[in-house]
Amino acid sequence: MGLWIIILPLAGLTLGWFIRWLYARFQLSASEQRAERIKQDAIKEAEAKKKEILLEAKDNLIRERTQQEREIRERRGELQRYERRVLQKEEAIDKKTAQLEQQEEKFVERDKTLNERENALEHEEERYRSELERISGLSVEEAKALIVQSLENEAKHDAQALLNKIEQEANLSAEKKARDILITTVQRLATEVTSEVTVTTVTLPNDEMKGRIIGREGRNIRTLETLTGVDVIIDDTPEAVVISCFDPVRREIAKVAMERLITDGRIHPARIEEVVQKVTREISQKIFEEGEKVLFDLGLHNMGQDSIKMLGRLYFRTSYGQNVLYHSKEVAVIAGMLAAEVGANREIAKRGALLHDIGKGVESDSDLNHAEIGMEMARKLGEDARVINAIGSHHNDVEPSCIESVIVQIADAISAARPGARRETLDNYIKRLENLESIAESFSGVDKAYAIQAGRELRILVNNESVNDDQSKDLAKQIAKKIETDMRYPGRIKVTIIRETRIVEYAR
């Protein structure tokens, strides 16, 4: 019994193991069969894909071959066309070459003919030359020199005639060209000159004052500009502001008002208005006083308050650095002395001279010049017709109608030409005159040169034996050109050549 207990479990275990083995064997066999089927399927699919790829490759190959054959045919056609063109060009070149050869043969024959003619002409020329030398009694070199001298004299004469013609034509068009030059000059220099004569600089104690002048949201500077009619420029310039305005009186009012506000320290709109009103009254009073003072000094009377105010405004005007009021007073003094010498009306001459620049002190939007504006103002103020004419004619805007007008012209020129009157020191003035004379005397044929009329004219005496009339014109142009090149001067300089013949005999 105990033995069966051992055998039966062993038999059961053996039977179970066997059954499991059989089942595993069966599963393995099924897996191998399935793997074999998969393998066969894969082989068949690979074969199918291989055939498909081969077919596709054959199709691509056929298409590529067809494309290449088409391209080859097109290139072959192009080559054939190029070949035909080359053949045509070769034929054209051959024709041209043949033509050139024919022309070359003609040129050779013509050159041979010309050489024969040239040799014949040389023999003929030699024969004529010998005959001419025998008849004229001159050698070839002497004849050449004579002809060259004759041609040179003729060329000089023609050149001088041409220069005279050009000069006459230039004189006809000089006025138009002068206007063009003036316009060009104004365009080039207007900015620099305007910035010099229309601005005034006010010095500040420190840069913090700029902020006080501007004020909160700019109300202080706006108030000052509105009341005075100027532009206040505040930039990076240290401790300075610039006042810009074309009217010198307004500019002076703004300058004095700003200096007083800076000194006072109280800068606000109400205070600015108060100071500007006070300064305006003071400047107006000063204008009137300056006008009265000049009239008193000159001994002129019977002039209205409007005329005195316009005259006093010239105190704040300058021209080339020369105070216009003092210039007008100086012109009046000179005009009075000239009138006394020639027996003209001194009163008219002095009034015309004093008021000749009155148009420069008038505020006007008119496009008239200061002489025309002055004429209109004098006419409205009831001045004498001779005074009105003197004002308008001092720059030849109208023709002088009386001797007093001519005197005013002369006195104005004398005052402006006085050394030192217009931004030029006496040393520079004398040096300029010496340079003018030395430039003229450096030319051949000049005996003596004199700079006259304050350097505005150069009189030159030349030797009449070494310089003829035609050469005198050329010499004047050369001297004028050298002056333009070597010197700097205002206005223009007139060059006058004087050539004279003096014959002296004594009766005994």
Secondary structure, DSSP 8 states (H G I E B T S, - for coil): -HHHHHHHHHHHHHHHHHHHHHHHHHHHHHHHHHHHHHHHHHHHHHHHHHHHHHHHHHHHHHHHHHHHHHHHHHHHHHHHHHHHHHHHHHHHHHHHHHHHHHHHHHHHHHHHHHHHHHHHHHHHHHHHHHHHHHHH---HHHHHHHHHHHHHHHHHHHHHHHHHHHHHHHHHTHHHHHHHHHHHHHHHHHHHHHHHHSEEEEE-SSTHHHHHHH-GGGHHHHHHHHHH--EEE--SSTTEEEEE-S-HHHHHHHHHHHHHHHHH---SHHHHHHHHHHHHHHHHHHHHHHHHHHHHHHT-----HHHHHHHHHGGG-EETTEEHHHHHHHHHHHHHHHHHHHT--HHHHHHHHHTTTGGGGS----SS-HHHHHHHHHHHTT--HHHHHHHHHTTTSS---SHHHHHHHHHHHHHHHSTTSSS--HHHHHHHHHHHHHHHHTSTTEEEEEEETTTTEEEEEE-TTT--HHHHHHHHHHHHHHHHHH---SS--EEEEE----------
